[in-house]
């Protein structure tokens, strides 16, 4: 889904949801599927650290652009929030919007990333990586790959 | 007519001459009064040493808070206030306010708050810190985050001039404190993570016009180097010394930024500073030594021409910026008194050089955990890289594990102190290691340009010594290249040290304590919990003959990131993970200046 479309959908759902609440239902269920998409990219064996594939590794690499503010383990810093917490609050749609166009918080200011191919090409990977972190499915830091 | 012309000529000459002399003299005279703190390092040499001895090893235990001052700004407070003849100048992180405070009654004479484009904030890689102002000739010089360098009237706070030093839209910002030498104010540039090409610039203090600008990389004339007369440890650097060490035009976006501290030696008229990492963090895409990133520069303060250079980390593979302060001290090395420059590099080696010639005298690890290089070859001046820690040799998409130090360095910007009484350097350090995996990135102007994933953890996980602390405060013998004593700290020590004639050394901690230790033994003599974590520098001054100690608290900066290292409850640690707690459990945001004195 394109970012522009996302925003239009948000605007529509925001203003018209009272009248067309049925529109929001399929979006919500699509979000639910998106929210757990990472499960196909993680392999865990009892007693060992979980491994990930190239898809989530790309998400982790995109996250390297975020580390200098949001912390090495996405736990946040003195001037940017914990993404592990934040992804419990916001859905993928809002995540993509904020990453694309930036966000001004109480203390920090997040830049727009729309021009940065190192993030935007891998925005799905990035979301799935961070969602997996937020849900506690994988620990922070570098993880081993199972697909090579 | 003739007489008139002559009179104009004489008047012009006098004005010019006195302008030059008084600017220089105003800094020197302000510094020569030990009751002032007139420049970031206390003196041009950056020793951060004070002759004041009222507060000493015997009575420091009685130290009390005399007064406090809130800056009203939340983000990381680096640097420290200047005090000149009864007036204190306190600076803040973005929006870069400056307060002029009457220290007698703590009333505010004036406040300067620039209007800066908030779009500057997100292009500052590691918090919106500022390391302070400079004073000379009745002016206060502020290097704003948006790269504007401004001169303020020290009496009124009114802006006299302003000059743009870079373009934030292309990732250029500023965090450094400027310094004034003679009739010029010196500043650099930040933005290595955005591919910004570093330089040192000198502006005329009277009108802000550019006197010269010398780049870290590129063609010889743009770097202000002379192939025959600029030397590298005594040997002429030769033509195209930088261009030969880059592939194609990579040097144009190759970093080598200059965001650290600057020092000055009046005798040789040399200004000293270091250059930062080459861009990107992925070393595979920039074969060669990438000169002159990661380099100590000694430049003529009048012309900018480089007298000598020394590259500490050729072809950086770990983000070991070379920007840390260059402390100028005269010490006995190998039985002879030498005019030295001592530098504690991010790469974990402490370098002692002859500051006149650039000769390398000592290069030793100042944290035993350092493992990326076995030693520095004293013949070639190059570090001998350990293959298994080479992120370049291991290659793209390979995770190089357990490299010490981490990208934070064994020390970052937090400046050390030198006491001529003990001949020791007092160094705030990090004790953190990392995993580092380089990968391909695309360059887009104004966008971060990192190209490596990084995780950091306590050095004890690598050394296997069972420790889990993230910092040390050490005393260093720069003649021998040896640690005299080392005090472990729970977190990285990210505060600038102060040594005094009272045989004590001060520093702050990330969990917010101002500490005083015995200069000979490191024994803790005093500790006070300030309102927030300390990443500022400890300074001292006198008022009506009484000695005061100052420090800004206000946690933040890259230290806040480093802090997160190893804090998560993972299971592969030392079995001591419980010892780690989030920084937030110890301290919260908020800038406050605390001023300490002995009871009356």
Interface residues (C-beta under 8 A of the other chain):
Chain A: X49 X60 X61 X63 X64 X65 X67 X68 X69 X71 X72 X73 X75 X76 X77 X78 X79 X102 X104 X107 X108 X109 X110 X111 X113 X115 X116 X117 X118 X139 X140 X141 X142
Chain B: X74 X75 X76 X118 X121 X122 X123 X125 X126 X127 X128 X193 X399 X435 X437 X439 X441 X442 X444 X446 X447 X448 X450 X451 X452 X453 X454 X455 X456 X555 X556 X557 X558 X560 X561 X563 X564 X565 X567 X568 X570 X572 X582 X583 X589
